[in-house]
Amino acid sequence: MSTQHNHNATELDNTNDIALNKPSSSRFLFLLSFFGFFIFAWAGCYNLYQHKYQKPDSTPVPGNTLYEPTYK
């Protein structure tokens, strides 16, 4: 019976166990979610920057739609 009691005591004394150390686990999960969201948002902005609309050099404009229209 005493060996089982000692086993439980050493299990509870382990501060590196994330399931038993609630402040450490909450800090870890907060940082994981924060940096996960940050990387996700940064990647989305970078993807939008890479695929931005680029205006063609010369777009044909009909003469009748100009500020001073020309007709045939």
C-alpha positions as CSV (number, residue, x, y, z in Angstrom):
1,M,0.0,0.0,0.0
2,S,2.8,2.4,0.7
3,T,4.4,1.9,-2.8
4,Q,1.1,3.0,-4.3
5,H,1.0,6.0,-2.1
6,N,4.6,7.0,-3.0
7,H,3.8,6.5,-6.7
8,N,0.9,9.0,-6.4
9,A,3.1,11.5,-4.5
10,T,5.8,11.5,-7.2
11,E,3.2,11.8,-9.9
12,L,1.7,14.9,-8.2
13,D,5.1,16.5,-7.6
14,N,6.0,16.5,-11.3
15,T,5.7,20.2,-12.2
16,N,6.6,19.5,-15.9
17,D,3.4,17.5,-16.5
18,I,1.0,19.7,-18.4
19,A,-2.1,17.9,-17.3
20,L,-1.3,18.5,-13.6
21,N,0.2,22.0,-13.8
22,K,-2.8,24.2,-14.6
23,P,-1.0,27.6,-14.8
24,S,1.7,26.2,-17.1
25,S,-0.8,24.5,-19.3
26,S,-3.0,27.6,-19.6
27,R,0.0,29.8,-20.4
28,F,1.2,27.2,-23.0
29,L,-2.3,27.0,-24.7
30,F,-2.6,30.8,-24.7
31,L,0.8,31.2,-26.4
32,L,0.1,28.4,-28.8
33,S,-3.2,29.9,-29.9
34,F,-1.8,33.5,-30.0
35,F,1.1,32.6,-32.2
36,G,-1.0,30.3,-34.3
37,F,-3.5,33.1,-35.0
38,F,-0.6,35.5,-35.7
39,I,1.1,33.1,-38.2
40,F,-2.3,32.4,-39.8
41,A,-3.1,36.1,-40.2
42,W,0.4,37.0,-41.5
43,A,0.3,34.2,-44.0
44,G,-3.1,35.4,-45.2
45,C,-1.9,39.0,-45.7
46,Y,1.2,37.7,-47.4
47,N,-0.9,35.6,-49.8
48,L,-3.1,38.6,-50.6
49,Y,0.0,40.7,-51.3
50,Q,1.4,38.0,-53.6
51,H,-1.8,37.7,-55.6
52,K,-2.8,41.4,-55.7
53,Y,-4.5,42.8,-58.8
54,Q,-2.0,44.3,-61.2
55,K,-3.3,46.7,-63.7
56,P,-2.4,46.0,-67.3
57,D,0.0,48.4,-69.0
58,S,-2.3,49.5,-71.8
59,T,-6.0,49.0,-71.6
60,P,-7.9,49.7,-74.9
61,V,-10.5,52.4,-74.2
62,P,-13.2,53.0,-76.8
63,G,-13.2,56.5,-78.1
64,N,-16.9,57.2,-77.3
65,T,-16.3,56.7,-73.6
66,L,-13.6,59.3,-73.2
67,Y,-14.1,62.6,-71.4
68,E,-14.2,64.3,-74.7
69,P,-15.7,61.5,-76.9
70,T,-14.8,61.1,-80.5
71,Y,-17.2,59.7,-83.0
72,K,-16.8,58.4,-86.5
